[in-house]
């Protein structure tokens, strides 16, 4: 995470330097489309208790690790200030059962969490243009691989997302983008083989940095 933060900081510094020296740039405006290619850290919170199918406590919690992957976002501006963005990417996560003296990997899965958000851009004509947004996502779990004798089923489903970010214009249609999302998503994970289940509140932070292009 420290390395990732350093990369984001370097990208921001580069963007600010480019913005300061740029002679011209393309502002945000109605009808403009923007594509953002980013490096994204998806960091779930999880930590929910694992119980038996009858609801009895096991003393274990479900933990999900983070992953860093490239993602892509496409934004369309309905007006100078109001836009919609579709974000797509996929990450891989390990699910572990943790407790007193227990740190056991139970499942590994890929997740496709597309997010559609409606955004408000505060200063569309400025070189430094922050924005906020809110929207929905749909978590799709695929290519799951069970570990250590478990047979885990994780339910797909809808979640909500809040977003904040900034575009820093450099030269022409190019910009640097920093973006943070908080996704609220809860799912059920069931292991019928061992007779345990958990309601997992993933609620990941989705932190991204990259470059944008307007067309």
C-alpha positions as CSV (number, residue, x, y, z in Angstrom):
1,X,0.0,0.0,0.0
2,X,2.9,2.4,0.7
3,X,4.3,1.7,-2.8
4,X,0.9,2.3,-4.3
5,X,0.5,5.6,-2.4
6,X,3.9,6.7,-3.6
7,X,2.9,5.9,-7.2
8,X,-0.3,7.9,-6.9
9,X,1.6,10.8,-5.3
10,X,4.1,10.8,-8.2
11,X,1.3,10.7,-10.7
12,X,-0.4,13.7,-9.0
13,X,2.9,15.6,-8.9
14,X,3.4,14.9,-12.6
15,X,-0.1,15.9,-13.5
16,X,0.2,19.2,-11.6
17,X,3.5,20.0,-13.3
18,X,2.0,19.3,-16.7
19,X,-1.1,21.4,-15.9
20,X,1.1,24.3,-14.8
21,X,3.1,24.2,-18.1
22,X,0.4,23.3,-20.5
23,X,-0.4,26.0,-23.1
24,X,-3.8,24.6,-24.0
25,X,-6.2,21.9,-22.9
26,X,-9.6,20.6,-23.7
27,X,-12.1,21.4,-21.0
28,X,-15.0,19.2,-20.0
29,X,-18.2,20.1,-21.8
30,X,-21.6,18.7,-22.8
31,X,-21.2,15.9,-25.4
32,X,-17.6,15.1,-24.5
33,X,-16.6,11.5,-23.8
34,X,-13.7,10.6,-21.6
35,X,-11.8,7.3,-21.2
36,X,-9.8,6.8,-18.1
37,X,-7.2,4.0,-17.8
38,X,-6.2,3.4,-14.2
39,X,-4.3,1.3,-11.8
40,X,-6.8,0.3,-9.1
41,X,-6.5,-1.1,-5.6
42,X,-9.7,-3.0,-4.5
43,X,-9.5,-3.4,-0.7
44,X,-12.5,-5.2,0.9
45,X,-13.2,-4.8,4.6
46,X,-15.0,-8.1,5.5
47,X,-14.2,-9.6,8.9
48,X,-17.7,-11.0,9.4
49,X,-18.3,-14.0,11.8
50,X,-18.6,-17.5,10.3
51,X,-21.4,-19.6,11.8
52,X,-22.8,-23.1,11.4
53,X,-25.8,-23.5,9.1
54,X,-27.9,-23.6,12.3
55,X,-26.5,-20.2,13.3
56,X,-24.1,-21.3,16.1
57,X,-20.8,-19.3,16.5
58,X,-17.6,-21.0,15.3
59,X,-15.2,-18.3,16.7
60,X,-13.9,-17.7,13.1
61,X,-14.2,-14.7,10.8
62,X,-14.1,-14.4,7.0
63,X,-11.3,-12.2,5.8
64,X,-10.8,-11.1,2.1
65,X,-7.4,-9.8,0.8
66,X,-6.9,-6.9,-1.6
67,X,-5.8,-6.9,-5.2
68,X,-4.3,-4.3,-7.6
69,X,-5.3,-4.5,-11.2
70,X,-5.8,-2.2,-14.3
71,X,-9.3,-0.8,-14.8
72,X,-11.0,1.3,-17.5
73,X,-13.7,3.9,-17.2
74,X,-15.9,5.6,-19.8
75,X,-17.6,8.9,-19.0
76,X,-20.2,10.8,-21.0
77,X,-21.0,14.5,-20.2
78,X,-24.8,15.3,-20.5
79,X,-24.0,18.9,-19.6
80,X,-20.8,20.7,-18.7
81,X,-21.2,19.6,-15.0
82,X,-23.3,16.4,-15.1
83,X,-21.8,13.1,-16.4
84,X,-22.3,9.3,-16.2
85,X,-19.4,6.9,-15.9
86,X,-19.2,3.2,-16.4
87,X,-16.2,1.4,-14.8
88,X,-15.1,-2.1,-15.5
89,X,-12.2,-4.3,-14.3
90,X,-11.6,-7.6,-12.6
91,X,-9.6,-8.5,-9.5
92,X,-8.7,-11.8,-7.7
93,X,-9.2,-12.3,-4.0
94,X,-8.4,-14.9,-1.4
95,X,-11.0,-15.7,1.3
96,X,-9.6,-16.9,4.6
97,X,-11.1,-18.2,7.8
98,X,-9.3,-16.6,10.8
99,X,-9.5,-17.1,14.5
100,X,-7.5,-18.0,17.6
101,X,-4.6,-20.0,16.1
102,X,-6.4,-20.4,12.7
103,X,-5.4,-18.7,9.4
104,X,-6.9,-21.0,6.8
105,X,-7.4,-20.2,3.1
106,X,-10.8,-21.5,2.0
107,X,-11.5,-20.0,-1.4
108,X,-10.0,-17.9,-4.2
109,X,-12.2,-16.1,-6.7
110,X,-12.2,-13.6,-9.4
111,X,-14.6,-10.6,-9.1
112,X,-16.1,-8.5,-11.8
113,X,-17.6,-5.4,-10.1
114,X,-18.8,-3.0,-12.8
115,X,-19.9,0.4,-11.4
116,X,-22.3,2.9,-13.0
117,X,-22.3,6.3,-11.4
118,X,-23.8,9.7,-11.9
119,X,-21.3,12.5,-11.4
120,X,-21.2,16.2,-10.7
121,X,-18.1,18.0,-11.9
122,X,-17.5,21.2,-10.0
123,X,-15.2,23.1,-12.4
124,X,-15.5,21.6,-15.9
125,X,-13.5,24.4,-17.6
126,X,-10.6,24.4,-15.0
127,X,-7.4,22.5,-15.3
128,X,-8.0,21.0,-11.9
129,X,-11.6,19.7,-11.9
130,X,-12.9,17.8,-8.9
131,X,-16.0,15.7,-9.0
132,X,-18.3,13.6,-6.8
133,X,-20.6,10.8,-7.8
134,X,-23.0,8.0,-6.6
135,X,-24.2,4.9,-8.3
136,X,-24.8,1.2,-8.3
137,X,-22.6,-1.9,-8.9
138,X,-23.1,-5.6,-9.5
139,X,-20.6,-8.0,-8.1
140,X,-20.1,-11.1,-10.2
141,X,-17.9,-13.9,-8.7
142,X,-16.4,-16.3,-11.2
143,X,-13.6,-18.9,-11.7
144,X,-13.7,-19.7,-8.0
145,X,-11.3,-22.3,-6.7
146,X,-11.9,-24.0,-3.3
147,X,-9.1,-24.7,-0.9
148,X,-8.4,-27.1,2.0
149,X,-11.5,-29.3,1.5
150,X,-14.1,-26.4,1.4
151,X,-16.9,-26.1,-1.1
152,X,-17.8,-22.4,-1.1
153,X,-20.7,-20.7,-2.9
154,X,-20.6,-16.9,-3.0
155,X,-23.8,-15.1,-4.2
156,X,-23.6,-12.4,-6.8
157,X,-25.6,-9.2,-6.2
158,X,-26.1,-5.4,-6.3
159,X,-24.4,-2.8,-4.2
160,X,-24.2,1.0,-3.8
161,X,-21.2,3.2,-4.6
162,X,-20.0,6.7,-3.5
163,X,-17.3,8.4,-5.5
164,X,-14.9,11.4,-5.4
165,X,-12.1,12.3,-7.6
166,X,-10.2,14.9,-9.6
167,X,-9.1,15.3,-13.2
168,X,-6.0,17.4,-13.8
169,X,-5.7,18.6,-17.4
170,X,-2.3,18.4,-19.0
171,X,-2.0,19.0,-22.8
172,X,-4.9,18.9,-25.3
173,X,-7.3,16.1,-24.5
174,X,-5.0,14.4,-21.9
175,X,-5.4,14.5,-18.2
176,X,-4.3,12.8,-15.0
177,X,-7.1,11.2,-12.9
178,X,-7.2,10.3,-9.2
179,X,-10.4,8.5,-8.1
180,X,-11.7,7.0,-4.8
181,X,-14.9,4.9,-4.5
182,X,-16.5,3.3,-1.5
183,X,-18.7,0.4,-2.5
184,X,-21.3,-1.0,-0.1
185,X,-22.0,-4.7,-0.8
186,X,-23.1,-7.6,1.3
187,X,-23.2,-11.2,0.2
188,X,-23.7,-14.7,1.5
189,X,-21.0,-17.3,1.4
190,X,-22.0,-20.9,2.2
191,X,-19.9,-24.1,2.6
192,X,-22.4,-27.0,2.6
193,X,-19.6,-29.6,2.8
194,X,-18.4,-28.4,6.3
195,X,-21.8,-26.9,7.3
196,X,-20.8,-23.3,7.8
197,X,-21.9,-19.9,6.4
198,X,-21.2,-16.2,6.7
199,X,-22.8,-13.0,5.6
200,X,-19.8,-11.1,4.2
201,X,-19.9,-7.2,4.2
202,X,-17.2,-6.7,1.6
203,X,-17.6,-2.9,1.4
204,X,-14.4,-2.4,-0.5
205,X,-12.4,0.8,-0.9
206,X,-11.6,1.2,-4.6
207,X,-8.6,3.6,-5.0
208,X,-7.4,4.4,-8.5
209,X,-4.9,6.6,-10.4
210,X,-4.3,6.9,-14.1
211,X,-4.6,8.9,-17.3
212,X,-7.7,10.2,-19.2
213,X,-8.4,11.1,-22.8
214,X,-11.3,13.2,-24.1
215,X,-12.9,12.7,-27.5
